[in-house]
Structure formats: C-alpha cells, structure tokens
Amino acid sequence: MRKLVIAVLVVVGLAVAADFGAAAVAEYKVAQQLRARLELPADPSVRINGVPFLTQALAGRYSAIDIRATGLPADPLRDVAVEATLYDVDAPLSEVISGTLQSVQAARVDGRVRVKDSDLGRAIGIEDLRIQRPSDQEIRELLPSGTQSTGNATPSNRAPIRMMATTDLAGQRTEIVGIGIIEFTGGLVQITVIDVRLARDDVGAVGLPREIRQLLRKTLSTDVKPGTLPFAVTPTGVSVETGSLIVAGTARNVTIGQAGIGVG
C-alpha cells in the first residue's frame, strides 16, 4: 500500500511539473509575439492563470491571462507600466504553440497604466515625491464633500491624493504634504492640490504663510499624459495606490490584434 501511495505521488508530481513546464513555454511564446507586435524593448511578463494548464490548452480556452510591460516612455514620463488582465480567452492550441495569436480573443480585458511617483516627481522637478491615499480625516477636513474615502481604491472619474516631498523653506530642508484630487480628462491625468501643510502639523494646522502655500500648491499641481491603455481599452477612471497613480478601463470582445500600446 505504501509503495502504491508513493507511486501515485510520483505520477502526480510529474504531471504537475509537466503542466507548469508547458505553461512556461506557452507564456514565453506569447511574450515573444507581444514584444514584436507592440515593438517593446523587452519581453513583457505573461502569466496564464488557472490549472491545469494543459486542460485549458487542449480546450483552447483560458480563464485569465495577465500581461505586464514596464519601462515604457510616455513623454515626459520614462518608466510607465502597462498592465492587462484578459478573461475568458479563446486561443487555439496551434496559435499558442506557434506564437501567431491571429484569432485569439478575450471576452473582457481590464487595462491599466501605472505611473510611479518617482517618475512623476522627476518629470515635474521634485526628486523625492511620494504618493499615497490620504486618510479619511484628511479627506473630510481638506477636500470637497463627496470625495471618495481611502477604503475605495476602485478607479472612478476622480480620486483623492496625498503628495509628500522635501523642499527648501527659509534655508532649511522641510517636509511638506499636499492633499488634492486627481482626475482623468482629455487624455491627461490632472492633479489639483487643494491644501499644503507642514508634514509635522496636524490636519488643518497649515503652519505656512499664504504666499508659500499658493506657490507649493502650484508646484505640486500638474497635468501629465500617461499614454493610452492596451487592447483598445477606453480609460474610465483613476485611482491612487502607495507609490503610484493608476489609469484604468475595461473593454469587451477584444482580439490580440488590438494590442497596441500608444506610449512614446
């Protein structure tokens, strides 16, 4: 009985290894094809989700595929990440093996463009810019009524943002905090800083002269073009995560032939 159990475990282990190996080969083939099709500087990351892979491959239908390309330029940005999750993907095995992907289609695609705070800071001349979501207290006291709370990270047409940076004030390096709103409109992410305070102050205790506050608000407020979403996805909202801004949208019944990434 023990030998039988060991034999079964060995067979299962070999089957799992074979499944992972086959998935890795398919992911590599898809990554190569997407790199050539999108004219990317390097292979994008491709992950075929769902197990077992071979069952999905033989059926020609995959539950979800994640694709991510990084380090893309979108002037003045230099390090944009473009991400997509494809759901209910129809892909003939022959095309996956060959990497042609001519008739591959997804029932739904969630597309995202991610802008890192370091890249945004470089573009607007703030070396140590840090981005995060404001606290609920900051939203209540400093932003217009109706602004979504920090617990809601789902992209919408506007979202709260907290920007931290170090600047020279009266000859001293001082950490400041700007609280504002980001919106996506006309192909641009618009950042409007509503209030600026010293980082050590409590919410509402600004502690800065009016003229300096206005100058800092103008410095932190900016418009930036993040590039277009992949797979012909139309942007529908923005959100803020620690360290990055995200523009996102959803498209349906999309083919790999619509995989353009309009950055540059």
N, C-alpha and C positions, 0 to 999 in steps of 0.2 A: 504493500500500500504506500509506504514511504517513497519507494522508487517511482511509483506512478505519479505521486504528487510532484516530485522533483522534475520528472519528465514533462508534466503539464506546465509547470512554471517556466521551464527552459523554453518550451514551444511558445508560450505567451510572451516571454521576454524577447525572443527572436522576432515574433510578429510585430511587437511594439517598435522594436529597433528598425525593422524594415519599413514600418509605416512612417516613422519620423524621418528616415532616410529619404523615402520617396517624396515626402512633403518638402524637405530641404532642397531637393533637386528641382521640384516644381517652382518653389519660391525663387530660386536662383534664375531659372529660365524667364519667369515673369519680370523679375527685376531688370535683367539684361534688356528685355524688349522695351520696357518702360523707359529705361535710360536712353535708348536710341530714339524712341518715338518722341520723348519730351526734350531731347538734347540736354540732358542733365550732366553735370560734371562728374558724377559718381553714381553707382547703382543705388536706387532707393531701397529702403527697408521694406520687405514684403513678408507678411505673416498670414498664412492660411489657417484660420481658426476652425475648430470643430474636429472631432475624432470619431471614428478613424478616418484618416485622410484618404486611404485607398478606396473606401466605400464611396466617399464623395466624388473621387476622381472617376471611378467607373460609371457613376450615375451622371457625371458631367454637371453636377450642381453642388455649390459650396454655400454654407450658411453665412460666412462672413470672411472678408479679406481686409487686412489692414495694410495701408501703404503710407510711407513717410519719406519725404525728401527734405534734406536740410542744407543749410549753407547757400541758399539761393539769393541772388541780388534783386532788389526792388527799389531802385534809386529814390531816396538817399540811403535806404537800408541795405545791408550787405549779408545778413545772416538770417533770412526768413525761412521758417519751416512750413512746408505744405503737407497736410495730412488728409487722408481719406479712408473711410470705412465703407466697403461695398457689402451690401446684404443680398442674400438670395441670388448668387451669381451663377449664371448658366455659362459653362465653359467646356466645350468638347475636349476630351482627353487628348486627342491628336494635336489640338492647338496649344494646350498647356505644355505638352512634351516638346513641341517644336518651337514654342515661344511666339507663334504668329499672332494669336489673340484677335483675329479678324472679326469673329462673330460673338465674342464674349460680351455678355450684357448683365447688368445688375438691376434688380428691381428698385433698389434705393441706394443712394450714396449720400453720406454725411461728410461734407468737406470742411476743412479748417485751414486758416492761415494763422500761424503763431509768430508774433513779434516779441523778441526778448527785450527786457528792459535795458540791458547793456547795449544792444544795437540801437534802440531808440535814443538812449542817452548820448551815444556817440554822434548820432545824426543831428541832435539839437544842441550839442555842445555841453552836455552835463555828464561828466565821466562816471560818477558813482550813482547814477539814477537807479532807484529801486522801486518796483511797482508791487502793489498788493491791493486787496479789497479793504475798504475802510471798515471800521467797527460799526455795529448798529447804532451806538451812541453818536459817533461822528456823522452818520447819515441823518439821524434825527435832528441834530443840532445845527448842522452846517449845510445840508443840501435841500433842494426843493422838496416839498411834500409829494409823496407818491413815488419817490425813488426807491427802487427795489432794495431789499435787505441783503446783507452779505451771505445769508444762507441760500440765496438763489443764484447759482452760478450758471444757469441756463442762458444762452445767448438771447438778447432782446434788442430792441432798437436803441436802447441806452442803458448804461450801467455805471455804477459809482466806481471811482478810482482813488487810490491813495498813493502819492508820489513822495518819496523821501530822497533828499540829496544834501550835499555839503557845499556851502558857499562861503564867500568872504563877506563878513559883516563887521564893520568898524575895525578892519585889520585882523580879525580872528576868524578861523575856520569854524563855521557854525552849522549844525544840522537843522534843516527845516523840513516841514511836512506840508504838502499841498493836497487838498481834498477837492475833488471835482467830479465831472461827468464825462464819459466817452460816448460818442455816437458814431454810427456809420452812415454816411450820406454822400451821394455823388462819387462813390468810389474811394472816399477818404475816411480815415479814422480821425475824428475831430475830438481833441482833448481840451476841455474848458475847465480850468482851475478856478474854483469859486472862492476858496479861502486858503491862506497860507499862514502858518504859525511856527513858532519855535518847537522843535521836537520834544523839548523837556516840559513844555507847557501842557496844562490840562486842556481838554476840548473846550473851545470857546475862548480860552485865555490867549489871545493872539500874541501879545507881547512884542509887536513890531510897529514902527511908525507907518502911517497910511501910505506914504510915498514908496517906501520899501516894499510893502505888501503888494502894491499895484505893479511894481517892477518885477517882483518874483512871480506874481500870477501870470504876467505877460510872458516871462521866460519859460515857465512850465507849460503854458497852454500852447498847443501846436496842432497842425494837421499833418498827417502822414499817409502816403499811399502804400498799402501793404502788398499790392499785387492782386491778381484775381484768383478765385478758387478753382481747384482742379475739376475735371469732368463736367464742365459747363454748369457747375453749381452756382446758383444765384445767392449772393450774401443776404442773409435775413436778420442778422443780429451780431452783437459784440458782447464780450464778457471779459472779466479780469481774473487771472489766477496769479498766485505769488510768482513774480518774475516774468510775467508775460501778458500781452494783450492777445485776444483771440477774435478773429472774424470768422463766422460760421454760416453754413446754409445747407440745404438739402435739395437733392434732385432725384427724379424717379425715371426708371426705364432708360438707363444710361449705358452706352457702349464704350468700350476701351478706346475706340477711335475718337471719342470726345475728351481724351485725357490731357488736353493742353493745360499748361501752367503758364499763365501770362505774366511772368515776372521779368524784370530787366529794366 
